[in-house]
Amino acid sequence: MIVPRAGRQHESHRYAIPFDLHPRLTASGWRFIDDIIWKKPDAAAKPRNSGFNVHRQPMTYKANAVTEYVMVYRKRSHRLIDSNLRQYDRGTRAASRVPDGYEPTNVWELDPAHDRVHSAVFPASLCERVIQYYSMIGDLVLDPFAGSGTLGVAAQHLNRDFLLLEINTQYIQRIQQRLGLGARATRTEDWRNDGYAQ
Ligand SMILES: C[S@@+](CC[C@H](N)C(=O)[O-])C[C@H]1O[C@@H](n2cnc3c(N)ncnc32)[C@H](O)[C@@H]1O
């Protein structure tokens, strides 16, 4: 995340959210699976080096960020992956099979998407790939930073259950709208009061 500068006397800086969260997630029962690099077209980057372009002083260099991390975790299991797969019936395994033309590397070049309410959304194709490559039909997928709910829309489309967490009420409303949900999606405080956080 780029934190813009507060004024002319300040500097912008990048906050490395995935690196901060990773040790917390692995310490609380999540197993790290993959880091996907979402590569956007160069033109999609917010320019950060206009000053550097003029005077070319090394320490003033700031890269225009054209990538984002998509960090994939799974609930830790003592079983090997084959044994986990055998839990699913033959029909589910066949229907969950990833079609030809899948991306074999962890660099996914995809155009950015836009939303009328949220300013930083994932493209639908990115969420669809993550779900198709890392989960089976009927699984539960979790997005702890749901934004406008793109992962939920993809999960609905691909017959997975989903759990979305979002701190901003305005975005929760957008999620409800996109998913056609009513009162089931609630603010974090309401959810806590319901006793689900125990
Ligand atoms: C980059 S956006 C995610 C966009 C999403 N992938 C989409 O396609 O719409 C990150 C979201 O995380 C939310 N967020 C930040 N801190 C949070 C927290 N502690 N708990 C839940 N959501 C949080 C922000 O409000 C923001 O909407």
PDBQT file of the ligand as one rigid body, heavy atoms in Angstrom, charges set to zero:
ROOT
HETATM    1  C1  LIG A 201      -7.308  -3.330  -1.628  1.00  0.00    +0.000 C 
HETATM    2  S1  LIG A 201      -8.827  -3.435  -0.813  1.00  0.00    +0.000 S 
HETATM    3  C2  LIG A 201      -9.391  -5.030  -1.330  1.00  0.00    +0.000 C 
HETATM    4  C3  LIG A 201     -10.186  -4.970  -2.596  1.00  0.00    +0.000 C 
HETATM    5  C4  LIG A 201     -10.815  -6.286  -2.964  1.00  0.00    +0.000 C 
HETATM    6  N1  LIG A 201      -9.799  -7.270  -3.331  1.00  0.00    +0.000 N 
HETATM    7  C5  LIG A 201     -11.810  -6.094  -4.118  1.00  0.00    +0.000 C 
HETATM    8  O1  LIG A 201     -11.610  -6.676  -5.193  1.00  0.00    +0.000 OA
HETATM    9  O2  LIG A 201     -12.764  -5.335  -3.957  1.00  0.00    +0.000 OA
HETATM   10  C6  LIG A 201      -8.422  -3.740   0.876  1.00  0.00    +0.000 C 
HETATM   11  C7  LIG A 201      -9.601  -3.619   1.799  1.00  0.00    +0.000 C 
HETATM   12  O3  LIG A 201      -9.214  -4.022   3.110  1.00  0.00    +0.000 OA
HETATM   13  C8  LIG A 201     -10.012  -3.308   4.026  1.00  0.00    +0.000 C 
HETATM   14  N2  LIG A 201      -9.382  -3.397   5.350  1.00  0.00    +0.000 N 
HETATM   15  C9  LIG A 201      -8.300  -2.756   5.815  1.00  0.00    +0.000 A 
HETATM   16  N3  LIG A 201      -8.018  -3.117   7.081  1.00  0.00    +0.000 NA
HETATM   17  C10 LIG A 201      -8.957  -4.034   7.430  1.00  0.00    +0.000 A 
HETATM   18  C11 LIG A 201      -9.198  -4.791   8.602  1.00  0.00    +0.000 A 
HETATM   19  N4  LIG A 201      -8.424  -4.660   9.665  1.00  0.00    +0.000 N 
HETATM   20  N5  LIG A 201     -10.221  -5.662   8.618  1.00  0.00    +0.000 NA
HETATM   21  C12 LIG A 201     -11.027  -5.795   7.526  1.00  0.00    +0.000 A 
HETATM   22  N6  LIG A 201     -10.854  -5.094   6.388  1.00  0.00    +0.000 NA
HETATM   23  C13 LIG A 201      -9.830  -4.228   6.339  1.00  0.00    +0.000 A 
HETATM   24  C14 LIG A 201     -10.057  -1.907   3.444  1.00  0.00    +0.000 C 
HETATM   25  O4  LIG A 201     -11.160  -1.158   3.916  1.00  0.00    +0.000 OA
HETATM   26  C15 LIG A 201     -10.132  -2.198   1.939  1.00  0.00    +0.000 C 
HETATM   27  O5  LIG A 201     -11.470  -2.162   1.472  1.00  0.00    +0.000 OA
ENDROOT
TORSDOF 0
